[in-house]
Amino acid sequence: MIKSSRCSHEVMGRLFDLTCAGTGLVLLSPVLALIALTILLSDAPPVFFRQTRVGRHGRPFRIWKFRTMRTCVHGSAITAAGDDRITKIGAKLRRHKLDELPQLINVLMGDMSVVGPRPEMPEYVESDAPIWREVLLARPGITDLATLLFRDEENILIAGSDLESLYREHVLPAKLALNLGYLRSRSFWQDIKLILLTIHYSLFPAEFDPDFIKEAFHADAMQA
């Protein structure tokens, strides 16, 4: 009975993802085309950026994004505010999280869900750690509670001289705790609320209010 219930939940979740991703790609196709054209005219090809991330059960996959950085320029895998690798149009896309829209393709392909822990780069995943093992049971998502609360992550990281250490020792553990807390208490209506708030703050980033989000999802209790 429990196995049947889990299977039914999995099927319904996948249908929800397919519906959201398919509808989103159709409705947003003019926006996607305009962003692609703007990148081409203001900078150069390629339009998209693909990068290996760790997915469900530790399976690697290639994530899709609109390219926001200059090509052939190397640097830290961690991006902080003011990074001179970011293009002018890229900065605007990142502020409104529009660079993440191509991940609807990842959702259709089954690599990601609409809501789920953000997939990390392999070098930041400790697959033997208990918290990672539990988080990796879930399909990664375009948005989740940690993503929403850390939507200004680049501004947090600018304060640190050692970006790698700041991310590994402070930002990532906080995000993982939020991931785990949300996964253990999530519901369909919580997912809907997350999606709506993600859309709202993408459209109106100046209204971002982390205290409101923490209260709405009892985030402090999740991390305790």
C-alpha positions in Angstrom: 0.0 0.0 0.0 2.8 2.4 0.9 4.7 1.6 -2.2 1.6 2.1 -4.3 1.0 5.5 -2.7 4.5 6.6 -3.4 4.2 5.5 -7.0 1.0 7.4 -7.4 2.6 10.5 -5.9 5.5 10.2 -8.2 3.3 9.9 -11.3 1.2 12.9 -10.3 4.3 14.9 -9.6 5.7 14.0 -13.0 2.4 15.0 -14.7 2.4 18.3 -12.9 6.0 18.9 -14.0 5.2 18.0 -17.6 2.2 20.3 -17.6 4.0 23.2 -16.1 7.1 22.9 -18.3 5.1 22.3 -21.5 2.7 25.2 -20.9 5.6 27.4 -19.8 7.6 26.8 -22.9 4.6 27.5 -25.1 3.5 30.7 -23.3 7.0 32.0 -22.9 8.2 31.2 -26.4 8.1 34.9 -27.5 10.1 35.8 -24.4 12.6 33.0 -24.9 13.1 34.1 -28.5 13.5 37.7 -27.6 16.1 36.9 -24.9 18.0 34.7 -27.4 18.0 37.4 -30.0 19.1 40.0 -27.5 22.1 37.8 -26.5 23.0 37.4 -30.2 22.8 41.1 -31.0 24.4 42.4 -27.9 27.2 39.9 -27.6 27.6 36.8 -29.8 26.8 33.1 -29.9 26.3 30.8 -28.2 22.9 31.7 -26.7 22.9 28.8 -24.3 25.2 27.7 -21.5 25.3 24.0 -20.5 27.0 22.7 -17.4 27.2 19.3 -15.7 25.2 19.1 -12.5 24.5 16.2 -10.1 20.9 15.0 -10.3 18.7 12.5 -8.6 20.5 9.5 -7.0 23.8 11.2 -7.9 23.3 10.9 -11.7 25.0 13.7 -13.6 23.1 15.6 -16.3 23.6 18.8 -18.4 21.7 21.8 -17.2 20.4 24.5 -19.6 20.7 28.2 -19.1 20.9 31.3 -21.2 24.5 32.4 -21.4 25.2 35.4 -19.1 29.0 35.4 -19.1 31.6 36.2 -21.7 33.0 33.3 -23.6 36.6 32.1 -23.4 37.1 33.8 -20.0 38.0 31.5 -17.1 37.6 32.0 -13.4 36.0 30.7 -10.2 33.0 28.4 -10.5 31.4 30.6 -7.9 30.0 33.9 -9.1 29.8 36.9 -6.9 28.2 40.3 -7.5 30.4 42.5 -9.7 32.0 39.6 -11.5 33.5 41.2 -14.6 32.8 38.0 -16.6 29.1 38.8 -16.6 27.8 40.6 -19.7 25.6 43.6 -19.6 22.5 41.7 -20.7 23.6 38.8 -18.5 23.4 41.0 -15.4 19.8 41.8 -16.2 18.9 38.2 -16.9 20.4 37.1 -13.6 18.7 39.8 -11.6 15.3 38.6 -12.8 16.4 34.9 -13.0 15.4 34.8 -16.7 18.6 32.9 -17.4 17.0 29.9 -15.7 14.0 29.6 -18.0 15.7 27.1 -20.4 15.6 24.6 -17.5 12.0 23.9 -18.5 13.7 21.8 -21.1 15.4 19.8 -18.3 12.0 19.3 -16.7 10.6 17.9 -19.9 13.6 15.6 -20.2 13.0 14.3 -16.7 16.3 15.6 -15.3 14.6 18.2 -13.1 11.3 19.1 -11.5 9.8 22.5 -11.2 10.3 22.4 -7.4 13.2 20.6 -5.9 16.7 21.1 -4.5 18.9 23.1 -6.9 21.4 20.7 -8.5 25.0 21.3 -7.6 28.2 21.0 -9.6 30.0 17.7 -8.9 32.9 19.3 -7.0 30.5 20.5 -4.3 28.7 17.3 -3.8 29.8 15.0 -1.0 27.8 11.9 -1.9 28.9 9.9 1.2 27.5 12.5 3.6 24.1 11.6 5.1 22.5 14.9 4.3 23.6 14.7 0.7 22.3 11.1 0.4 18.9 12.2 1.6 18.8 15.4 -0.6 19.8 13.4 -3.7 16.8 11.1 -3.3 14.7 14.0 -4.7 14.7 15.2 -8.3 16.4 18.6 -8.5 14.3 21.6 -9.3 14.3 25.0 -10.9 13.3 26.5 -7.6 13.1 25.5 -3.9 13.0 27.2 -0.6 16.8 27.6 -0.4 16.9 29.1 -3.9 14.2 31.6 -3.0 15.9 32.7 0.2 19.3 32.8 -1.4 18.1 34.6 -4.6 20.6 37.3 -3.8 23.4 34.9 -3.1 25.8 36.8 -5.4 25.5 39.8 -3.1 26.2 37.6 0.0 29.3 36.2 -1.7 30.8 39.5 -2.6 31.6 40.1 1.0 34.0 37.2 1.2 37.6 37.3 0.0 37.7 33.5 -0.4 34.6 32.7 -2.4 35.2 28.9 -2.4 35.5 28.7 1.4 32.6 31.0 2.0 30.4 29.0 -0.2 31.5 25.6 1.0 31.5 26.4 4.7 28.6 28.8 5.1 26.2 29.1 2.1 26.0 25.5 1.0 25.4 24.0 4.5 22.6 26.5 5.1 21.0 25.6 1.7 21.3 21.9 2.3 19.6 22.3 5.7 16.8 24.2 4.1 16.6 21.6 1.3 16.2 18.7 3.8 13.8 20.5 6.0 11.5 21.4 3.1 11.7 17.9 1.6 10.6 16.4 4.9 7.5 18.6 5.3 6.6 19.6 1.7 3.1 19.5 0.3 1.5 20.2 -3.0 0.2 23.6 -1.8 3.7 24.5 -0.4 5.1 23.8 -3.8 2.5 26.1 -5.4 3.3 28.8 -3.0 7.0 28.5 -3.8 6.3 28.7 -7.5 4.2 31.8 -7.1 6.7 33.6 -4.9 9.5 32.7 -7.2 7.6 34.2 -10.1 6.7 37.3 -8.1 10.2 38.0 -7.0 11.6 37.4 -10.5 9.2 40.0 -11.8 9.7 42.4 -8.9 13.2 41.7 -7.4 13.1 45.0 -5.5 10.3 43.5 -3.3 12.4 40.6 -2.2 11.7 40.0 1.5 13.5 37.0 3.1 11.9 37.6 6.5 8.4 37.1 4.9 9.6 33.9 3.1 11.0 32.5 6.3 7.8 33.2 8.2 5.6 31.8 5.4 7.6 28.5 5.3 8.7 28.3 9.0 12.3 28.3 7.5 14.0 28.9 10.9 12.4 25.8 12.3 13.5 23.8 9.3 17.1 24.7 9.8 17.1 24.1 13.6 
